[in-house]
């Protein structure tokens, strides 16, 4: 199964390579644009929020947070965060999203999160749907993402 192979320990180091590559390739744009910006949908939203927060150093390197690591060496946020999710997403549960959003608000970090009710997982990026409600949510999610990125 695809998801079973996409652990935090595997994904975070790959994202760090992308971040470092973007910083090297687009150094002027990063410097003049106040950093890197990212938008994540569903599965990606979790990683956008992780990379947009201050994390224990071990998590930043792709390790899961252990109870004994709470409050250890932190790293600064690596990106500006925008996340799009839907209700009752098993890959990005409402309670995890709410805690992440609370942390971003409490920390004064720039972010935007939009939750779309009544749509399936992957609605924003997966194929064509016949349901007008899902089609409208797809359009709204795309427009929100594009608007957020263009405003930065």
C-alpha positions in Angstrom: 0.0 0.0 0.0 1.3 3.4 -1.0 0.5 5.1 2.4 2.4 2.5 4.4 5.6 3.4 2.5 5.1 7.2 3.2 6.3 7.4 6.8 7.4 10.7 8.4 10.9 9.2 8.6 10.9 8.8 4.9 9.0 11.9 3.8 10.6 14.7 5.9 14.2 14.0 4.6 12.9 14.1 1.0 11.2 17.4 1.7 14.3 18.8 3.3 16.2 18.0 0.0 13.5 19.9 -2.0 13.7 22.9 0.4 17.5 23.0 0.2 17.3 22.6 -3.6 14.8 25.5 -3.9 16.9 27.7 -1.7 19.9 27.0 -3.9 18.1 27.2 -7.3 16.0 30.3 -6.4 18.2 32.0 -3.9 17.3 35.5 -5.0 13.5 34.8 -5.1 13.7 33.2 -1.6 15.7 36.1 -0.2 13.4 38.8 -1.8 10.2 36.9 -1.1 10.8 36.4 2.6 11.4 32.6 2.4 9.7 29.6 1.0 5.9 29.1 0.8 4.0 25.9 0.5 0.5 24.6 0.2 -0.5 21.1 1.1 -3.6 19.1 0.4 -4.7 16.2 2.8 -1.5 14.1 3.1 0.7 17.0 2.2 -1.1 19.4 4.5 0.3 17.5 7.5 3.9 18.0 6.2 3.3 21.7 5.3 2.2 22.3 8.9 5.1 20.3 10.3 7.6 22.2 8.2 5.8 25.5 9.0 6.2 25.0 12.8 9.1 24.9 15.2 9.9 21.3 15.7 12.3 19.2 17.9 15.5 18.8 15.9 14.9 15.0 15.7 11.5 15.6 14.0 13.0 18.0 11.6 15.3 15.3 10.5 12.4 12.9 9.9 12.0 11.2 13.3 8.8 10.9 15.2 8.5 12.9 18.4 9.0 10.8 21.5 7.6 11.9 24.9 11.1 12.4 26.3 11.9 14.7 23.3 9.2 17.2 24.0 10.9 20.6 24.3 14.3 19.6 23.0 16.4 21.6 20.6 14.0 23.4 18.1 14.5 24.5 14.6 12.9 27.6 13.1 10.0 27.2 10.7 11.3 26.2 7.3 8.4 27.4 5.2 5.3 29.6 5.3 2.3 27.3 5.6 -1.0 27.0 3.8 -3.0 23.8 4.2 -6.2 22.5 2.6 -8.1 19.6 4.2 -11.5 18.0 4.4 -13.5 16.9 7.3 -12.9 13.4 8.8 -9.7 12.8 6.9 -8.0 9.7 8.3 -4.7 10.9 6.9 -5.0 14.4 8.5 -7.5 13.9 11.4 -9.5 16.9 12.6 -7.9 16.8 16.1 -4.4 16.8 14.6 -5.3 19.7 12.3 -6.9 21.7 15.1 -3.8 21.3 17.3 -1.5 22.3 14.5 -3.7 25.3 13.7 -3.8 26.3 17.4 0.0 26.1 17.5 0.4 28.3 14.5 -2.1 30.9 15.8 -0.5 30.9 19.3 3.0 31.3 17.7 1.9 34.1 15.5 3.0 32.2 12.4 1.6 33.2 9.0 -0.7 30.5 7.8 -4.1 29.8 6.2 -6.1 26.6 6.6 -9.3 25.8 4.8 -11.5 22.7 5.6 -14.0 21.5 3.0 -16.9 19.5 4.4 -18.6 16.7 2.5 -15.9 15.9 0.0 -13.8 12.7 -0.3 -10.1 12.3 0.5 -8.0 13.7 -2.4 -10.9 15.7 -3.7 -8.7 18.6 -4.7 -6.2 16.7 -6.8 -7.8 13.5 -7.9 -9.4 13.3 -11.3 -12.9 14.3 -12.5 -16.0 14.1 -10.3 -19.6 14.2 -11.5 -20.9 15.6 -8.2 -21.3 19.4 -8.6 -20.6 19.9 -4.9 -17.2 18.2 -5.2 -16.5 20.1 -8.5 -17.2 23.4 -6.7 -14.9 22.4 -3.8 -12.1 21.5 -6.3 -12.4 24.9 -7.9 -12.5 26.7 -4.6 -9.5 24.8 -3.3 -7.5 25.6 -6.4 -8.5 29.3 -6.3 -7.7 29.6 -2.6 -4.3 27.9 -3.1 -3.4 30.1 -6.1 -4.6 33.3 -4.4 -2.6 32.5 -1.2 0.6 31.8 -3.2 0.2 34.9 -5.4 -0.4 37.1 -2.4 3.0 36.2 -1.1 
